Amino acid sequence: MRALLFDVDDTLTTGGKLTADAYGALERLQRAGLRVVPVTGRPAGWCDHIARMWPVDAVIGENGAFHFFYSEGRLHKRFQDDAATRAQKRARLDAIAGRILAAVPGCALASDQPYRETDLAIDYCEDVPRLPPASAERIASLMREAGLTAKVSSIHVNGWFGDYDKLAAARRLFAERFSLDLASANRELVFAGDSPNDAPMFAFFQNSVGVANVRAFEKQLPAKPRYITNGAAGAGFGELAEHLLVARSRRG
């Protein structure tokens, strides 16, 4: 294996926390020579920190709106849209947010919304009492009616203007940063995730892995992972990391 791409919330983290074991697994994977790339719906503000501070080679954020990487002492940012286009879309998203909050009782703007550059994140279970799956689907439906691409994660419903997603961003990152075509190198790559917004990645990667909690979304997944770990969330991630490290050591 040459690289591991992975979701963050409820794939790497557990109950909203990044455990020492999961973080240590990242460091061991990178030291073993794998490219390590989080692919998350989390905001630009988080991804700035991740790219600078974590043992990763790059990070894709806001479901594919950009990738960041830290190199030669500074942070490099690559957005799908230029700054003017992002600002124009931001104003339209704010208006859509108000309509959704009024239409779906109990939901709220995600607490990380102020740190987002490109998308709208509606919280249905992270910092609000958990809403039923039908409410998350209602939020996604309202987003689509307003012209957004919408994806349901394990904590938020994310919506944005544009047809990009996690997979499109991964293709761009690996071509630009690592001179690697994802399709050609597919057998040498692994993706790990846990929720419906990971479906394009599950469909594309031959080595697609769901941590055990992905089973909660089985009926909502248009494409399912080829493998599922025994452990959930960060424990499942650690299980996958150990498998990759053992296989790499046997080759070595």
N, C-alpha and C positions, 0 to 999 in steps of 0.2 A: 504494500500500500504506500502511496506517495502523499496522500493528504486526507485529512478528516475535516469535513464541514459539519456543523451542528447548530441546532437551535439552542437558545439559552434558557428561557423560562420553562420550568418543569421538564427540561431535558438535561441541562447541566445543573440547574439549581433545584433545590428541594424546599418546598413550602416557602418560596420567595427568598431563600438564603443560598449563598454560594458556600458550600462546605469546604473545609480544608482538604478533604480527600478528593473532591472533584477538581479543585484548583490545582492540587498536586498532580493529578492525572494529566491536566493540560501541560504542565511543565515537563513531565516525563515524556509525553508524546513529542513535544517540540525538540527536546534534547536528543531523542532517538532519531530525529531527522525527518519527521513528518511535517508537512505544512498543516497548520492548525488555524481554522477560519470559522469563527462564530457567524451565523447567518440568522439575524434576529429581527423581530418587529419593534424592538426598543428604539428609543429616539437618538438623534444626533448627539445630544449631550452625554448620554451614556456611552455611545460608541467612541466619542473623543477619549473618554477615560479608558475604555477597553483597549483601544489601539495603542495608547501610550503605556499603560500599566500592566496589562495582562501578558502572559507568555503566548502570544498569538502572532501570526504573520500578516493578518489583515482582519477587518471586520466588515460585514455587510449589514446595513441597518435599515430601519423603517420599511421592512419587507421588500428591499431591493432598490430603494431610492438612491442609494449611494454606497460607495465603499471607502473606508479610511485605512491608511496604514502608516506606521511610524518608521521612518528611515532617515539615517544620517542626521539624527538629532532634531528632526521636526516631523510634525504631523502633515500628511498629504491627504487631501480630500478630493473625491471624484463623484460629482452628482450627475444624475440623469438629466436634470434641468438646470438652466442658468439661474442666477440670483433673481433677476427680474421676473422670470416665469414662476419661480417658487413663491415670490411675494404675491403675485396676482392670484395664484391658486389658493394661497393661505387665506385670503379674504373670503373667497367663495366657500372654503371649508368651514370657516367660523359660522357662517349663516346656516349651513346644513346642520352643524352641531346643535344649534338651538332648536331646530325642528325635531331632531331625533330625541333630544332630552325631554321635550314636551310630549312626544308620542309614546315613549316606552317608560312607564313608571319604574323607578328603582335604579335605572342606569345613571351613569355620571361620566363626565370627562375623565379620562385617565389622569392620575396624579402626575404623570410624566409629560402631559401634553405641552406645557410651556417650553419644553426642551426639544420639541419636534420641529423639523424644517419643512416637511413635505406632506404629512398625512394627518388624519383625524383618528384618534384612538378613543373608543367608548368602552368604559369599564363595566363589565357585567358580573364580576365576581372577585376582583383583586382587593379593592378597598371598599366595596359595597357588599351588602348581603347577597349571596349567590342567587342569581336569577336562573330560571329554567332554560334549557336549550332553545325552546321556542322563542324566548325573548332575544337571545343572541341572533337567531335567524331573522327575527323581525328587524333588528337593527341593521343587519347586513342587507336585507331587502330594501329598507328605506335608503340606504347608501346607494344601492344600485339604481333605484328609481331616480336619484339625483345625479346620475351619471358617473358615479365612482366605481372603481374596482374595489371590491370588499372581500375581506378574508377574516375568518373566525380563528382566533388563537385560543389557548387554554385560559386566558385571563381577559383579553380585550377583543373587540371587533375593530379592525383597522380598515379605513377607506382612503383612497387617493385617486387623483386624476392621472390617468396614464395606464398603459397596458403592460408595464413591467411587473416582475415578481421576483421572488428569491432566486429562481433558476436563471432568469435573464441576467440578473446582476452577477451571479456566480460565473456565468460564461464570460462576461465582460472583464471581471476581476482577473480570472485565471489567464485570459488571453493577454491583457495589458501588463499585469504584474509578474506573472510567472511563465509567460510564453508557452502556455499549455492549453490545448483544445480539449474541452471537457468530454466531448463525444469520443475522441480518439483515445483518451486516457481513462475512460469510464471504469474499466475493470480494476484500475489502480487507485480508485477513490472510494471514500465511504461518506455517507450522509446519515446523521442521526437526528430524529425529531420526535414530536409527540402530539401534533394537533392538525386540524384541517388546513391551516395556512402552509403546512409543510408538504401538502399533497403533490405539487409539481416536482418537488425534489424526490419524493418517494417513487414517483412514476419514472423519473429519468435515470436515477442511479441504480446500477445493477446491485451494488452493495448498499442497499437502503436499510436502515435499522430504526425501529421504534423502541423507545423505552417502554416499560410495561404499561404505564398509564395511558399510552396511546389507545388502548382497548376501549377507553371511555368514549372515544370518538369514532368507533368502527363504522357506525351507520352513516356518519357524515363525511367519510373519507372517499372521494372518488378514486383515489389510488392508495393502496395500502403498502406499508413497508414489507420487504421480503423476509426480514428477520425481526424478532421481538425479544428483548432481553428479559431475563427473569426478574431483575430488579427494576423498581420504578424510579423515575426522575434521576437525581444525581447518582444514586446507587447503580442504576442501569447504565449511566454514562461511564462510571468507573469500571463496571463489568466489561463494557465494550473496549475501553482503553486497555485494560489488562489483556484481553484477547489479542488486540493488535500488537501490544508490546511483546507478548510471548511469541507470537508468530514472527515478528521482526527479529527477535533474538535468535530464533532457530535458524533463520536464513543467514544471520551474520557470521 
